[in-house]
């Protein structure tokens, strides 16, 4: 083997040692970091889902508690969904035909004796025959046979979906809540509003955690492609790890190194055998002068010295 071949061989061995000792631990550490972040994101998503479920259950409990306060309230109007009487949901408000001054809904009086919008409490029928409390509204404007009911709280999209569901079912409206229950109703309204806001926060947090989880999974996929290769990557001359993956590239280099080592060992054995054969031939040549006649001993001795 030439000197250049030996130098190339040692450079190859040194390069493989650097790859095995530096790059693989670095990539392995990145893989472990991404896996840890992925597990953390999954736990955060599970916690957010549990919190979402708890808040939904508490919100449903408050709604049921409000529905139990229906009995014993002031005069009421049952509005069926017909051609002359109906309830429509318009821009977060209720447009009620069949409810107004001619039907006994009178305006309230403020401290100065001026007419003010009366309070109206709305209920909607359920498909199973019960009623649930929708909330408190103000009748403005109040007409003879129609009125617009404006909610006194910020309505959510989920509530609007409930209002518009089962549009054929009737509504019930009351003008008074018993004094003993009014404070509790207000407290329940406040709790309901707070739970709705918390629900929105938990929902937003769930979406954020889901987004982080997707990003972590994308990063993990990239790291796996770096290690195991990507079928979509274009081969790069001299850089097989880009398309085949670092693991396969290092394994191929190790196989090439092993093959080179085998060839080197084979050459060493051949050199050793050649040296041994050479030594044997030299010894045999040295023995030849003893086998020749004595008359030519000087000439043979000289020949033997030349062979040495």
Secondary structure, 3 states (H helix, E strand, C coil): CCHHHHHHHHHHHHHHHHHHHHHHHHHHHHHHHHHHHHHHHHHHHHHHHHHHHHHHHHHHHHHHHHHCCCCCCCCEEEECCCCCCEEEEECCEEEEECCCHHHCCCCEECCCCCEECCEEEEEEECCCCCEEEEEEEEEEEECCCEEEEEECCCCCHHHHHHHHCCCCCCEEEECCCCHHHHHHHHHHHHHHHHHHHHHHHHHHHHHHHHHHHHHHHHHHHHHHHHHHCCCCCCCECCECHHHHCHHHHHHHHHHHHHHHHHHHHHHHHHHHHHHHHHHHHHHHHHHHHHHCCHHHHHHHHHHHHHHC
